[in-house]
Amino acid sequence: MTSPRNGDPLQQPEDLSSIPNLDVYKTRLSARDESPETSSASLPIRTSSPPTQGSRSSTLSGVLSRSSSSNGKLSLSLARFGGLQVNSPLGNPSDGYDDTRSLIVRAFSPTVAVYAAQEVDELAVRKGLKHGFVELVRPFGEKIPGKVVVRDSTGASRSWDDFGVHFTTLDQLTEDGSSSAAEVNHLEKLEELMEQYIGDGYYDTADTPGRGEVSELYKLFLSRLLCSRSMSPHESFRHPVGAIIAISSSTKQPIDTLRNLYQQTAQGPRALPTYANPEYLRYYVLVHDEDHDDFSKSSALFDQMKRHFGLHCHLLRLRSASCTQSDDDAEELPTGEWLSPEEQISVLKETANLIDLNTSTSPFIFSSDAAALRTFVRELTAQSIVYHMEQRIALWNDQVASRRRGISGRFMSLSKRWTGIGASSRASSSSANLVGSGASGNYDSLQGTYRWDAPESLLRKLADYAFMLRDYKLAASTYELVRSDYANDKAWKHLAGANEMCCIATLLNPLTSSGSSKFKIENFDLMLETASYSYLTRCSDPALALRTLLLGVELLKVRGRAASEVAAKWAIRSLELGLVGSIGNVLVSERVASCFANRIGIGNTGWGLRKRKAAVWSVMAADEWMKLGRAEIAAQRLDEAQEFYSETNHSEAIKQFKELAAYLEQLRLAVRMKLGEARKRGFSGATRQLELDGEVEDETVEEMNALEKHDSRVNRLSLMGDASGAAISLETVAPLSPVRLTRPDPLSREDDDFE
């Protein structure tokens, strides 16, 4: 077997020595191993000599060290940023803001593709995982054990204890990337999933949050909305940062198999589309079967792999035997958190019978396998994925972004816009049409894509990489830099994505204070308006429009008085546009009430409070919960509304509005009636508590029993009557899933003067 210096075409696909020595890279190298507690040096040391038979750690020639000097910069930077509270500059952070913020941040984690040989997938199938090796490794990547140290563009270090990566199959990415059809049914599947949870009693009163807290069902709704299985040309969050190429110790001709797998990812059927960067990291894994193969042969093969492919290799030792719950060292495989609505529905259908039998729905693996997988995923992420992304950021920032900044960069940008100087040579045939418009010529309007090596594409990938590594300052500035290019090229979906992520990155930056001059509500309002309008009217993608609005709502509502008002406005806008179904409607209504409740008043009199608005939206949410047949949750929303009314200066003024007072009394009576009927049928956990407290009277149940017979899941009367007081049928007011119906475009206007 030849060495890399003898002309092997696969000597090392990611040759780090070819990257120029940038200033940012030098700053970063000077202080990597300063703090053993927070750096990747705390990982198990991988030696160059083969381990003993009983060792479970992987073997690698030396630790993949990124620094050898010690000048105290790492400890100084950690002391500087470690004591910083994430929500310190915010106006009025709520108790559940940290959970929601962490959910949003972890949703945009790096994507790692998995391309395994047939023998590796067969080993996973024998362990009870029918989807192969990716199903075995995927749950361990969602939260890396320990702290992961990441350096930003200025060389400052920050450790994160909730860092993770998203594993997916390379086949799925290439199939979705080659298909032009978007996820048109994403919202329909999301609504279907929510209906299953509501119908099965997932959102029980014992799990309902208190006032000001985020409900678990809304977290589930938001997380499934943020999950996407397909690649998109306008953003690179689902483009693979790295790929795991795995073979087994039982694979025949292993080096040739690795060579073939690599060629398929580079130029073969598993190659990415033209808009995705093909220069992603390849990480080679040798899976050793502890039950059937000889470790000495696997160790010799692993040394041969290191000579060919460099340091990005790992020896993973697993048992191929199936594990049962009765085994001594059995451990349940963690449940995946980031599942798309389609995957979640499929899992619920497959495990429906097991749930009825009170049997565990997740397979079991050996504890030794779980420990080996955790070590493997941590080494992959901390030593290779993060390092590769930091190198790419430094390279693109120096070679692409720096040319656009400063006086000379702005002059060239204006020259390209007005005179066509610097346009791509590929557009020479149509340069006469592009000079007046200021288009660069790199945008393919028919396919709606840029090539992966175009400056606009590299700038977007630079911003996305910085966002995934949580360097929000660099990400926001790069998004703002590339917005003008997308506007000149009329790349509407790219422009909408840049506006969306520029808004989100600025709001996620903990150093952006709500009282600073750079924090202007008008800018966020304009970016949300532009992004949602482009997604809906120009791109016909309601899922991305809903994602934009909900992310803006959650991050704006804690940014002070004016920001909470804007957050409530955009939450109401998502309801007016019909982007959510019946369950999404009630969940968003609860968030509107939370936005108004968080608004801070001025002075001792509390001028500017929105307690009555919060109470009205809580009442509307209670009515929606009654339509869904969940009276116990509606009772809690009514209690919250009563608390909001009691906190106003004129708490008894509601009695002067006779229609509203009568409606509230009717709604309370219907809730008590429903809870009393549930008491007769055998109680839920919350209803039993109401019975113990004596809140449900037998007389009320007896008097309203006749009326209750007319109320059913199929034909339920709405409690919201018309002007004459007559009740309106639920089917005529709100269908079960409005997202499944064909709706006219609410933004279509003859002349809206939008520019």
N, C-alpha and C positions, 0 to 999 in steps of 0.2 A: 504494500500500500504506500503510495507516494505521499510525501509531506506537502503542506501548502506552498512551500518555496519551489517545489518541482513542477508547478504548473497545474495543480488540481483545480478544475473550474469551480469547485465548491469549497475552496479553502476557508473562506469566512465571508458569508454574504454581507455581514455588517462589520466592515473593517473600520474600527474606531480610529486607527492611525491616519486614515484618509481625511479626517475632519480637521480643519485648520485650528490652530491654537488661538482661540478667541480670548479676549480679555475677561469676558464673563466666565469662561471655562477655567481660567487661571484662578480667579477669585474663589470659585467653587472648590477647586482642588486643594486649596490651602487649609481647609478646616473640615474635613469630612468625618474623621474618626476622633473628634475631640471629646465627645460625650458617649461613652459606651452604653449608657442606659437608653439613649434615644436614637442611636445610630444603628445602621444595619450590621455593625460589628458584633452586636449581641447575638447574631445568628450562629448556629452551629458551625464551627470552623471545618472547612472541607480540605483535607490534606491530599497531597498528590499520591501517596501510597495507598494501596487498597486496604480497606478496613477489615477487621476480623469478621468471622462468620456471624457473630451475634450483634454486630453493629447495624443500626437502622438508619443512620445518617447517610446522606449522599456523599459521593466522593468527587472532589474537584481539585485541581492543582492550585492550591493556595486560595486565600480569600480574595474575592473580587473587590479589592480595596480601591477607593477613589481618592484617597489622600494618605499622605505619610507625614505631613508636617503638623505641628501643633503650636498654634499661636493664640489660642483662646478665642478665636472669632466665633466658633460654633456655640460655646457656652455663653458668650456675650449676647449673641443674637437670640438664643433661646431665652435668656433672662429678660431680654427686651420685649419679646413677643409672647413668651409663655405666660406672663402675668396679665396679659391683655384680655379683658373679657370680650367675648364675641359680640355681645349686644351692648357694650358700653356706650357707643355714640348714638344709640337709638333713642327715639323720643320716649316711648312708653312700651317696652317689651313685655309681652304677656308671658305667662308661665309655660305655655306650650310652644313658644316661638322657637326655642332651641331644637325641639324635636322636628318641627316642620322645616326649619332651615337645614338640619342634617339630612332630612329626607330629600330635599331638593338637591343638595350638594352631592349626595351619594348616587342620585339618579344619573348624573353626568360623570360617570366614572369611565376610565379607559376600557376599551373593548379588546379582548384577546381571543383570537380565533384558535380553534382546535382542529388539527388535521391528523388523525391517527390511522395507523395501519390496521388491517383487518384483524390481526391477532390481538391487538390491544382492545378493540371493541368486543371481541369474543370473550376476553378475560373479564371485562366489566359485565357482560351479559351473564356469565356464570355466577357472578356475585349478586344477581337479581336486578340489574339495571338494564332495561331493554333498549334504552337510547344510547348506550355505549359509554365511552370514556368521558365524554363531555358531561354526562349526567352525574358521574362520580366526582368530578373535580369542581363543578359549577358552584355548589353550596359553600365551599371553602373559600371562594374568592370574593364573596360579597362583603366580608369584613375580615381584614387581615389581622391576625393576632399580634398584639404588641403595637408599638408606635412605629410609624413610617416617617422618616425625615425627608423633607422636600426642600429644595432651594429655589428661590425665585430668581428673576432676572438680575437683581441687584446683588446676589450672593448671600442674602439673609436666609437663615434656616428656620423651618417651622416643622414641628412634629405633630402628626395627626394620629389619633387612636381609632378613627372610624374610616380609614382609607380602605378602598376595595377596588376590584376589577370585575368586569362582566365577561364571563366565558360564553362563547357560542361556537357553533360549528362553522367551518369555512364553507361548507356546501350551502348552508342557509344564506350566508352573506353573498356569495356569488350568484345564487339563484335570484335573490331579491334585487341585487344590483343590476343584473342583466334585464330584469323585467321593468317595463315602463309603467306598469299599473301601480298606483299608490295604495295605501291601506285605507280604502274607501269605507270599509266596514269596521273600522277600529272603534268608533263610538257606538255602533250597534252591538258589537261584542261586549264592550264595557257595560252598556246598559243591561244586557242579558246576564252578565256576571253579577251585577248588583241586585238584580231581581232574584237570583238564586239565593244570595245571602239574606236578603230581606225575607223571602218566603220560608227559609229554613230557621228563622229566628236568630240569626247571627248577632244582630244588634239588640241584645237583651238589655233591660233596664239596669241590671246589675253591672253592665259594662258601659253604660252611658256616662259621659263626662259631666263634670260640674260646670258651673258658670265660668265662661272665659276659656275653657279648655277645648282642645281639638278632639273631635270624636274619632274613634278607631275606624269607623266606617268611612269617614271622609279621608283619613290617611290612606285607607285601602283604595278608595276611588282615585285619589291624586297619584298614588304610586303606580297604579295600573294605567293611568293616563300617560304617565311619563315613560312607561315601558314601550319600547319599539323594537321590533325584530328585524326591520328592513333598513338597508342603507339608503341614504338620500344624497343627491348631488349638492344640495345647498348647505349642508353641515356635515362635519366629519366625526361626530360623537360615536357613530356606529361603524366608522371605518376602523379596521383593525390596527392597533398600535403595534401588536406583535402577534406571532402565530406559534403555537406549540406543534411541532412535528414529532410524533411519538411512534416508536417501534417497540416490539417486545423482544425479550431474550430468546424466544422461540422462533423469531422471524428468520427465514432463510435468506442468505445474502443480505445482511442488515445494512452495510454501507451502500450497496447498490439501491436498496429500498429507500434509504434516506435521500440519495441523489435523485431518484425518480419522484419522490414526494416533493422535493424542493423545486424541481423543474416544472411540476404541475402547478405549483403556486406562483411561479414566475411567468411562464409562458403557456402553460397547458390549460386544461379545462377549468382549473381552479383559480385562474388568474382574475384579478379584480377588474372592474370596468375602467375605462380610460379616465374617468374623473377622480378615481381613488389612487392614492399614492402607493405604488408597488414596493417602495423601499422601506418596508416595515421590518421590524426585528423578527428573526427566526430563532426559536429556542428549541433545542433538540433534547428529547427525553427518551431514555432507555428504561422501560418498565421491566423489572426483574420479577419473575414468578418464584416466590419463596417455596412453594409446594412442589414444584416439578423441575426447576432448572438449577444448574450448578452456578454458585455465585462467583467462583474463580473465573469461569469463562465469561460471565457477564462483566466482571471487573476488567478483564483484558479487553473486551469489546468496548467498554466505556473509555478506556485510555486511548484506544484507537479513534473513537469519535472526537475526543478532545484535540487530538493532533490534527484532525481534519477541519473541525468547525469552531475551534477556539474555546473561550470560556463559557459561552452561553449553552451549557449542557448540564444535564442533571440525571442522576441514577435514582430512580424511584422503585422502592422495594415494596411489593404488594403480595398478598395471598390471593390465589385464584379460587379457593374453596368458598362456598357460600356460607354465610353466617346467619344463625338463628337467634331469636331473642333469649333462648335458654342458655346460650354459651356464656362462659364466665367473663370473657373480655369483650362482650358484645356492646356495641354503641350504635345508637340510632343515627342514621344519616340526617344531617340538618335539612330542614325544609327551605327551599329556595324562596327568597323574598322578592326578587325582581323577575316575576313571571308576567308575560303578556296576557291580556284577557283571553286569547285563544288557548294558551297553554294552561291557564288556571281552570277554564271550563273543562278542558280535556282531563285534567287531574281530578276534578270533582266527579266527573262521570266514571272514571276508572276506579276511584276509591269509594264510590257510593255504597257498595255492598260491604266493604270493610268497616265503614263508619257505622252501619246498622248493626254489625256484630261486635262493636266496641273493640276493634282490632287496630293496631298501629298501621297507619297508611304509608309510612316511610320504611324502606328496607334497612336492615342492620348490617354493619360492617365491623370488622375487628378494630379494637382500640389501637393496635399497632399500625394498621392501615390509615386510620384517621390522623394519628400523629405524623406519619410520613407525608400525608397529603398536606397538612398544615405547614410543615416545614418546606415542602416543595413550593407551595403557593407564595409563601412569604419570601423565599429566596428569589423566585421569579419576579415578584413585584418590586421588592426593595433594592435588589442588586442589578436587575436588567431592565425592567419596564420603565421605572422612574428615571433611571440613568439615561436610557435611550431618549426619553421624552425631553429631559433637560438638555441633552446634546442637540436635539433637533431645534428646540426653542432658541438656543444660543446661536446656532448656525443661521436659521431663517431671520432672526432678529438682526444679525450683523450684515447679512448679505442682501436681504430684501426690504425689511421694514426700515432700517436706518437710512436707506436711500430716499425714502418717502418723507422723512422727517427733516426739519431744518429748512433754511431758505432755498437751497439748491433743489431739494426734493419737492417743495411746493412750486417752484418755478417750472420744473419739468412736468408736474401734474397739470398746471395751467396750460403749458404748451401743448401737451397731449390732448387736452380738452378742447382747445380752441383752434389749433393748427394741425393736429394729427401727428405731431412729432413724437416718435417713440412707439407708434402703433406697431402691431405684430406684422411680420412679413407675410403671414398666412392671409392677411386681409388686404393685400396689395391690389387685388382685382376689384375690390369694392371700396377703395380708399376714398373715392370721390363722394360716396354717400356717408362715410364715417367722419369726415373732417368737420362738417357742420354740426353733427350731433355730439361729437366728443367721445364716441365709443372707441374702445381699445382694439376691437377686432378679435379678442381672445374668447369671446362668448359665442357659443353655438346656440342661436335662438331656436332652431328646430328641435334639438335635443334638450335644451334648457340646462346646459352644463358648461363648465370650463375644463380644460385639460388639467391634469394633476400638477404639471410643471408650470402653469401660468402664474404670474405674480399674484393675481387676485385669489387663486386657489391656495397658494402657499401662505398668503396673509391670513386667510380664513382658517387654515389648519394651524398656523401659529397661535391665533387667538383661541381656538378650541383646545389646543394642548395646554396653553396657559390656564384656561378655565378649568380643565380637568385636574391640573396640579394646584389649583386654588390660588393662583397668582392673578387676582381679579383686577388689579390695577393695570397690568400689562394687557390683559384680555380686553378690558373696556376701551383702552386707548387704541388697540389694534382694530377692534370692531368699528370704532368711530372713524378710523383711518380708511377702511375699505368700503364704507358705506357710499362714498361719492363715486367710486368706480362702478359699483352695482347700479347706482342711479343713472350714470351716463350710459351704461350698456343696456339699460332697461331689463336687467335681470331681476324680475320682481320678487321671486321666491327667495333669492339670495339677499335682496335688500330687506325683505321682511325678517329673515333670520338674523341679519346683522343688527337691525333695530331691536329685535326681541332680546338677543343675548347681550347687547350693549346695555340695555336697561337692567337686565337681571344681574350682570356682572357688577355694575355700579352699586346696585342695592345690596349685593352680597359682600361688598368690600367693607370690612369692619372699621377701616380708617376713614370712611366717608361719613362725616358727621352730618346730622340733619340740620344743624345750624350753620354749616359752612356755606361760602358763597357759591361753590360748585354744585351744591345740592339744590336744584330748582325743580319744583313740582311740575312746572310747565314743560320741562324737557322730557320727563318721564311720561307725562300725559300725551305728548306728541309722538313719542316712540311707540307707545302702546297703540295709539290710534293708527299710525302708519302700518305697523306690523299686522294688526288684526284686519285692517281693510285689505291689505295685499293678500293675506292668506285666504280671505273669504271670496272677494270679488275677482281677483286676478289669478288666483291659483286653485280656487275651489277646494280648499283643504280645511274643513271645520275643526278637525282634531288639533291641528297646530294652532289655530286661532284660539281654541279653548285652552290649550296649554299656555299660550302667551298671557291670556287674561288672568287665569288662576294663579300663575306664578307671580304676576305683577300684584295681584290682590294680596297674597300672603306676605310678600316682602314690603309692600307699601303700608300695610295697616299698622305697623309698629314704628313708623317713622314720623310720628308727631300728629298734630291736629289736622293740618291741611292734607297730609298724605293719607290719613285714615278716611277722610271724606272722598278723596280720589279713588281709594281702594273700593269703597262701597259703590261708587259710581260705576266702576268697571265690572264689579260683580253683578250689579243689576243689568248692565249692558249684555253680559253673557246670557242672562235669562231672557232678555228682550229679543236677542238674536236667535233664540231657539236652539242653542248649541247643546243642551243637556236634555235628558229625558225626565221622567217623573221622579225617579230617585235622585238624579243629579240636581233637579230643581229644588227639592227640599234640603239637600245638603248645602247648596250654594245659598239658599235663603238663610240658613243658620249662620253662614259666614258673613252675610250682609248684616245681620243683627249683631254679630261680634264686632264688625268694623264700626258701627255706630256706637256700640257700648264702650269701645276703647277710646272714643274721642274725649279729650281733656278739655274742661271748661277753663274760663279765664276769671281770675280773681276769686274772692270769697263767695260770690254769688253763683259761681260756676256757669257764667254766661257762655253759650255756645255748645252746651251739652246736647246730645242726640238720644236721650234715654227714651223718649216717646217713639222715635223712629225705630229704635231697637226693639221696643215692645211690640210695635205693629208687625215687624218682620218675624218676631217670635210667634205671634198669633198666626200669621200666615203659614209658618212652618208647622205649627200644631195642626192646622187644617189639612195640610198636605200629608202629614203622618196619619191622620184619620182616614184619608182616602186610601192609603196603603195598608190600612188595617192594623196599625201599631198604636193602640190607644195609650199604652203605658209611656211611650216616648212623647206623645202629644200632651200628656199630663205634665211632664217635666217642662216642656216648652211653655205651657200656660203658666206654670209657677214662675218661670223666668220672666215672662211678660208682666206678671203681677209685681215682681220685685222691681222691674224697671219703672213701672208706673208709680210705685211707692217712693222711689228716689227722686221724683220730680218735685218742683215747688208746689204744684197744685195736684196732688195725687188723687183727690176726689173729683177732679174736673171731668173725669171720664163719664161720670153718671149723667152729666148734662147732654152727652151725645147718646140719645135714646137708642138709635139703631145699633151703634157699636156695643152699648151695654147689653142690649137684648141678644145680639149675636154672640158675645162672650158667654153669657149665661147659657144660651142654647148649646154652645160648644162644650162647656164644662159638664152640662147635663148628659150630653152624648158620650163624653169620655167616661163619666161615672157609670153610665149604662153599659158601655162596652166592657169596662173592667169588671162590673158585677156579673155579666154573662160569662166572662172568662173564668170568674171564680167558681161558677157552677160547673164549668167544663173541666176544671181540675187545676187551674192556676199556672201561671209562669212564676219565676222567682220574684219579680217585682210586684205582681198582683197579690202574691201571698203576703208580702210585707204590708201592702195596703190593707189587706183584711185584718192583719194583726193590729194595725194602727186604728182600725175602726173607721176608715175613710169611706168605705163603700156600704151604704145602707141597704138593708133588705127591702124597705119600702120603695126606694127608688127603683130597684130592680123589678119589683112586682108591678109598679105603675107603668114602667117603660118597656115591659117585656113584650107587649103586643107590637110596639113600634120597632123593637129590635129585630123582629122576624122579617121585616121588609129590608133590612140592611144585610147585604151579602157581599162576597168578594167580587162577584161578577157584575152585579147591578147595585152599586152603592150610591146613595144620594149625597151630593155635595152640601156641606153645611153653609156654604157661601151662597146666599140667595140673591135674587135680582132686586130691582127697586121696589117691586110690589111685595117682597118678602117670600115669594115662592121659591122652593128649592129647585136647583138645576141638576140635571143628571150628570154623573161623573164622566160618562162617555162623551158628552157634548162639551165638557169643559177642558179636560186634560186626558188625552189618551195614555195608555199604559206606558208606551215608549214613543214619544214624539220624534225621536231621532230616526225611527224606522219609516216615517211617513215622508212623502215628497212635499217639501215646503218651498214656497217662493222665497227668493233671495231678499232678506229684509233690508239689504244695503243697496238694492238696485233702485236708482233714482235717475230721472231723465237728465238732470243737470245738477250735480253736487259740487261743482267748482273745486274738485279735489285735484291737487297738483303734487 
